[in-house]
Amino acid sequence: MLAIRLVLAFIIIGAVVYAVSQFRRMRSIPYFSIRKDARQRGWRSILVAFGAAVLLIISLQIESLPTLRFAASPTPNALQPTQAVFATETPLSSAPPTITPTQPSPTPSASPAAVTAELTVTPATEADLTITAISSDISAALTPVNTSETFPVGIPRIYYWFEYDNMADGIAWSQVLIRNGSIVLNESSTWDQGEEGFAYFFFGAQEGWPAGVYEIEFYIGDRLIDRATYEVVNDR
């Protein structure tokens, strides 16, 4: 992205310099047809500079938005880039101490996920997703590193670790991230990772997550399954 911005900046500068030179040349040329050609070249350069400036502004705006990113699965059944990433069969109980998730309420919360994935399979009543840890990093062995309920402001990624049981391919499931009572991210997809196992995914922000009280919620269909809270705080 930085290389693209540098190229756009050089294009803008070069186009403006060329346009100015053509306009100056136009004033000193006695022949109308040559002056006309110089004027046209100058205005074309101005348009090129304007277009490059628009692209540069768009690239800066895109980078400032929080994004959802996914790592590549180390297992043979690698997931698509737009889905959550599943770790190997390493029990999460061997990882650093985990958080105690907030128990879900018996009824859906005030801000349930807007499930956009097509529901191809009706989930069993026993289908379950249990948040086991939230961390700021991941080890080479795909286990949580720096698990906590409090993280420093500006942290670029937050990892969410969970166990799943009695799931079935085709179930619609969603992850909702809430900050200070407002939905920040809402991701939905169709489950394709089998019945049981251990998993993780992360949400990333290009400029780091701002301070606030966060809540991560998991839904199967439109049913709230589990949720956990954590804080991002300013360093003291």
Order of alpha helices (4+ residues) and beta strands (2+ residues): alpha-alpha-beta-beta-beta-beta-beta-beta-beta-beta-beta-beta
